[in-house]
Amino acid sequence: MYRELIGNLIKDHNWAKLQEPCPECDIENAEKYVGFTFPEALKALLRETNGDHWFLLSAQEMIAHVKTNREIYPEYLEPDEFEEKVNRYVYFATNGCGDYYCYRVLPDGKTDDTAIYIWEHELFEIHEVAKDIADVITKYYNNEV
């Protein structure tokens, strides 16, 4: 489903390239590193393509971005603020400017899969941009987000 959707959307975008499916062990490693269970839709996306080298992050890139965020942002925020404003998200795509498309994680530790957000790094704020992954992918490649 996702591979076909993305393939159709990126056919005129030479910079985006569908990758091979992500191995299950890499998905599990990313979940462990991020610290939250990924929604089934995100796992399904990764099982079809491990990123697109442009918008969608691979499992390894998810880990790298979380690692960077955990190294940089604690300097600017108190520990509770860092947890709430930076660390409680599952980032799976980027706009290339430091902002991420993500799921938010609820205080009980469960990942909310009812909406996709953009996390803005300058203000540590999120804004809802899509109802699901297919919606945000479509909007992104149609310049609607």
C-alpha positions as a printed NumPy array, in Angstrom:
array([[  0.   ,   0.   ,   0.   ],
       [  2.581,   2.613,   1.09 ],
       [  5.165,   1.609,  -1.499],
       [  2.675,   2.1  ,  -4.319],
       [  1.415,   5.404,  -2.867],
       [  4.92 ,   6.804,  -2.432],
       [  6.09 ,   5.479,  -5.786],
       [  3.293,   7.357,  -7.533],
       [  3.942,  10.557,  -5.572],
       [  7.726,  10.661,  -6.097],
       [  7.861,   9.769,  -9.784],
       [  8.496,  13.436, -10.644],
       [ 10.846,  13.989,  -7.676],
       [ 14.299,  12.741,  -8.642],
       [ 15.717,  13.282,  -5.167],
       [ 13.369,  10.839,  -3.379],
       [ 14.171,   7.131,  -3.693],
       [ 12.207,   4.282,  -2.196],
       [ 14.429,   1.991,  -0.159],
       [ 14.265,  -1.725,   0.431],
       [ 11.971,  -2.932,   3.226],
       [ 13.314,  -2.511,   6.739],
       [ 14.33 ,  -5.714,   8.512],
       [ 12.093,  -6.51 ,  11.486],
       [ 15.092,  -6.484,  13.835],
       [ 15.865,  -2.876,  12.81 ],
       [ 12.28 ,  -1.83 ,  13.564],
       [ 12.549,  -3.476,  16.982],
       [ 15.914,  -1.789,  17.647],
       [ 14.484,   1.597,  16.692],
       [ 11.514,   1.099,  19.016],
       [ 13.838,   0.172,  21.872],
       [ 16.102,   3.162,  21.276],
       [ 13.247,   5.638,  20.88 ],
       [ 11.62 ,   4.11 ,  23.954],
       [  8.085,   3.796,  22.607],
       [  6.16 ,   1.211,  20.64 ],
       [  5.615,   2.322,  17.053],
       [  2.049,   2.43 ,  15.756],
       [  1.164,  -0.4  ,  13.378],
       [  0.926,   2.043,  10.447],
       [  4.542,   3.132,  10.967],
       [  5.708,  -0.471,  11.213],
       [  3.789,  -1.276,   8.025],
       [  5.458,   1.654,   6.254],
       [  8.924,   0.514,   7.354],
       [  8.17 ,  -3.043,   6.275],
       [  7.528,  -1.693,   2.772],
       [ 10.291,   0.904,   2.565],
       [ 13.045,   1.867,   4.974],
       [ 12.725,   5.559,   4.17 ],
       [ 12.933,   7.451,   0.908],
       [ 16.226,   9.359,   1.347],
       [ 14.293,  12.614,   1.41 ],
       [ 11.2  ,  12.961,   3.574],
       [ 10.726,   9.606,   5.293],
       [ 13.369,   8.49 ,   7.768],
       [ 14.775,   4.979,   7.833],
       [ 14.78 ,   3.108,  11.151],
       [ 18.494,   3.893,  11.489],
       [ 17.874,   7.584,  10.786],
       [ 15.131,   7.643,  13.423],
       [ 17.678,   6.421,  15.95 ],
       [ 20.283,   8.95 ,  14.784],
       [ 17.862,  11.875,  15.021],
       [ 16.652,  10.87 ,  18.492],
       [ 20.286,  10.497,  19.59 ],
       [ 21.112,  13.976,  18.301],
       [ 18.042,  15.484,  19.968],
       [ 18.943,  13.816,  23.263],
       [ 22.444,  15.271,  23.034],
       [ 21.513,  18.813,  22.004],
       [ 18.217,  19.853,  23.573],
       [ 18.71 ,  19.   ,  27.277],
       [ 21.071,  21.988,  27.394],
       [ 18.147,  24.311,  26.674],
       [ 15.399,  22.75 ,  28.784],
       [ 14.794,  21.499,  32.283],
       [ 14.526,  17.675,  32.469],
       [ 10.705,  17.646,  32.738],
       [ 10.412,  20.129,  29.871],
       [ 12.765,  18.05 ,  27.748],
       [ 10.673,  14.929,  28.313],
       [  7.44 ,  16.732,  27.465],
       [  8.623,  18.979,  24.618],
       [ 11.269,  16.852,  22.872],
       [ 11.506,  13.251,  23.975],
       [  7.838,  12.235,  23.963],
       [  7.469,  11.843,  20.196],
       [  8.049,   9.193,  17.551],
       [  9.725,  11.097,  14.716],
       [  9.466,   9.365,  11.33 ],
       [  9.953,  12.107,   8.721],
       [ 11.639,  15.484,   8.385],
       [ 11.202,  18.656,   6.402],
       [ 14.972,  19.076,   6.142],
       [ 14.942,  22.238,   8.274],
       [ 15.138,  20.614,  11.703],
       [ 11.422,  19.963,  12.117],
       [  9.926,  16.482,  12.267],
       [  6.675,  14.79 ,  11.382],
       [  5.726,  12.568,  14.265],
       [  3.319,  10.775,  16.497],
       [  2.973,  12.114,  20.006],
       [  3.248,   9.861,  23.011],
       [  0.668,  10.228,  25.735],
       [  1.634,  10.613,  29.416],
       [  0.786,   6.928,  29.968],
       [  3.521,   5.984,  27.443],
       [  1.175,   4.888,  24.669],
       [  1.72 ,   6.272,  21.198],
       [ -1.29 ,   8.228,  19.951],
       [ -1.991,   7.136,  16.383],
       [ -5.029,   9.356,  15.812],
       [ -3.071,  12.195,  14.183],
       [  0.267,  13.178,  12.69 ],
       [  1.998,  16.31 ,  13.941],
       [  4.835,  18.538,  12.868],
       [  7.268,  19.187,  15.697],
       [  8.881,  22.601,  15.322],
       [ 12.369,  22.647,  16.755],
       [ 12.649,  26.399,  17.319],
       [  9.644,  26.588,  19.64 ],
       [  9.381,  22.966,  20.81 ],
       [  5.75 ,  22.989,  19.673],
       [  3.594,  20.584,  17.709],
       [  0.753,  21.224,  15.299],
       [ -1.556,  18.628,  13.814],
       [ -1.026,  18.299,  10.06 ],
       [ -2.609,  15.011,   8.991],
       [ -4.909,  12.212,  10.073],
       [ -2.438,   9.387,   9.325],
       [  0.818,   8.487,   7.573],
       [ -0.73 ,   8.112,   4.111],
       [ -2.31 ,  11.554,   4.506],
       [  0.93 ,  13.283,   5.536],
       [  2.912,  11.566,   2.76 ],
       [  0.356,  12.675,   0.195],
       [  0.245,  16.208,   1.572],
       [  4.036,  16.476,   1.719],
       [  4.621,  15.414,  -1.873],
       [  1.77 ,  17.66 ,  -3.044],
       [  3.289,  20.659,  -1.168],
       [  0.35 ,  20.893,   1.208],
       [  2.302,  20.74 ,   4.504]])
